[in-house]
Structures are given as C-alpha cells and as structure tokens.
Amino acid sequence: MKGATFMIPTPRLLSQVVDMLSNIDMADRDTKGDVYEYLLSKIASAGQNGQFRTPRHIIRMMVDMVQPTLEDVICDPSAGSCGFLTVSGEYIRQHYETELYRDEAMRHFQENMFMGVEFDPTMIRIGAMNLILHGIENPQLRDVDALSEANTDFTQKATLVLANPPFKGSLDREAVDGKILSVVDSKKTELLFLVLILKGLQLGGRAAVIVPDGVLFGSSKAHLQIRRELIDRQKLQAVISMPSGVFKPYAGVSTAVLLFTRTDSGGTDQVWFYDMQADGYSLDDKRQPIAANDIADIVQRYHHQPAEADRLRTERSFLVPVQEIRDNNFDLSINRYKEVVYAEKTYASPAEIIREIETLDAERAVLLKELKWDAG
C-alpha cells in the first residue's frame, strides 16, 4: 500500500463511516467483495492513460465463454482493478469447490493461478485489495509497464489471458519491447497488446480480449499484420461485436471481443461472429437495467458452434469460412459478412396524399370559421 492516501478528512466523517460499515455483515467473502465492487463502480471517469473499468457483466460473459479450469494460469496484462482475475476466481470457486479442498489445488489457486501487470501504482493497490477481498491472498501482481523492455520475461507464462487493454494514452515507442515491434510496428496500444498477449501465452493457451472496432477493419499495415497473425499463424475462434454504449459513461467507442488460441501453426478454419444488440442495460450514460439482453444467448451459442453451421447471415450469429475472410483482406467487421433484409414498404401515391391534405385543409377552414363565430 505504498503511497496510499487516507481520504477521510474529519473524525466525525470517520465515525459515520465506521457506524455504517458496522451494520453490514462482513463475515463472508462475497459480501466484502460486493461492497468493494460497489465502490469501484463509482469510479466514473477514464484514467489519463486510457484505462477504464470494464463492466462486470461483460467480464462474466467472457469468463463464462472461456471457462477457466484449476490447471490454468490466468493473466491480465492490463489488470487495472483486477476485475477479470476476481471474476475468474469466483468461477473457479463455483465450479471446482470440492477440488479446492486439496492442498495442492488451493496452493496453486492462491499463489500461482492469477497474474496481473499494471503500471499505475494506484490501480495496483486497488486491484490487490479487490483480489484479497475476493479470497485470493497472494496473487502475482507486477508493477511494470507491460509493453516495455522491463516486461520482456512475460513469455509463455499464461494458459489463459483475459484483458481489456487501453485504447489510447501516451506511448513511448522507444521503450516498447523490440520483440513486440518486430511483429507489429505501431504506436497503437491495442495492437501492441495483442502481440504481447500472444507472446505471454503458452502454446495452446487461450485468450479473450476486448478491442476497439478499428482493430477489426483498419487498413494500415499494422492492422493487417495483427489480423493476419491471428488468422493465419494462430487460431481465431470468435468475434463478438458489442454496441457502442457498453462502456458508457467512460467512453462511447464501439468494441468487440476476440477469442483466439495460440498455436504458432495456424488452425483457423471458420470464425464465429455474433452481433450483440443489448447487454441488459440502456446504451446511454445512465445505463439503466432493461429486459433486452443477448449475453446468455452469446455464451450458449459459443459453446455449441457446430449447431451454428446452418445459421443464415441475416441472423444475429453465424460462421464465416476463413478463406472468405482472407479474400476480404482479413476484414473482421461483422457488417462485411452480415446480410441485411430490407422490408418493402408501400406508400400512398402523390395524388392520394394531395387529396388527404385538401380534405384536412377543408376541415380546418370549417373549424376556424366556427371558432371565429364563437369569438365574435
């Protein structure tokens, strides 16, 4: 907690805080974690380096899609408040409750399973506290710039990466690890982080990463390089296109989730696309709960992709053969492949519209005459 600041300025305010907290039953891990998550949800502005809080329901969707196991080493190279790691920990506790009674499994869970990299000391403290309150007492958190030479040893460390890398912010290109630049020569952090993630994954390791839409269709050399890398040298499995309001009030940028596996030998045969329309919340700054929600359908369909083979391109999800993607210059934007059906609509003829206007005008004249008579 080096450099932490005590932000309660008066004894009276401290007393009120203690009294309010004393009324909350903190005996179990879930309550403490929920309280802390609530406090984190009130951080309603993006950091100066482009980082902002990933909505927890989006994190849960991604975790449910990749289904972490007890054998995994889970990493977030842009950890922030460690939301991906805490939700992954809760998933493991829920699905492997009995197995965690074994000393070896619990030791791996507490000491080796969770890795986080973050260069903002404040976020390191927030993330460490978040993990502790969720029962992960000794995670591997590194206070280092993930893209820099200081992080060159992040190579084939993780079996599973979950991340929402920063989309903007300052970048000292000279400090970036040369191994990353040798794959994609760019200043765009979202592209460099994808290379970092591939470098940090073990062979056979999986990743679910949030990227801005520009990664999917950008025409620059660097954009093409990373898409070709994912499709031709690795195994790209899915692209989930999310609506632009998902990250409000932090940002209005349109984003997508990429799911891929490191193989270093290709393997992409077809890519599953899903056009998410709703995530259970309104897509404005208020983000109020609504009934429409595609998340359960996304998770269910992702795990049953063979059944998607007969889906039409007019539907919300469908499969696209890899050769078609190559023929489209490795474009991964869903609009490139989705087919839109236009419904024919018949309008009245101009003559009919003119007659309706004349009828309304005559009725208006009669009513106006009656109004003048009554007023006179």
Secondary structure as UniProt FT lines:
FT   TURN            2..3
FT   HELIX           11..22
FT   HELIX           29..41
FT   TURN            48..49
FT   HELIX           56..66
FT   TURN            70..71
FT   STRAND          74..76
FT   TURN            77..78
FT   TURN            80..82
FT   HELIX           83..95
FT   TURN            97..98
FT   HELIX           99..101
FT   HELIX           103..111
FT   STRAND          114..117
FT   HELIX           121..133
FT   TURN            134..135
FT   STRAND          140..142
FT   TURN            146..147
FT   HELIX           149..151
FT   TURN            152..153
FT   STRAND          158..163
FT   HELIX           173..175
FT   HELIX           178..181
FT   TURN            182..183
FT   HELIX           189..200
FT   STRAND          201..212
FT   HELIX           214..217
FT   HELIX           221..228
FT   HELIX           229..233
FT   STRAND          235..242
FT   HELIX           244..247
FT   TURN            248..250
FT   STRAND          255..261
FT   STRAND          270..275
FT   STRAND          279..281
FT   TURN            285..286
FT   STRAND          289..293
FT   HELIX           295..302
FT   TURN            303..304
FT   HELIX           305..308
FT   TURN            309..310
FT   TURN            313..314
FT   STRAND          317..321
FT   HELIX           322..327
FT   TURN            328..330
FT   HELIX           334..336
FT   HELIX           350..375
//
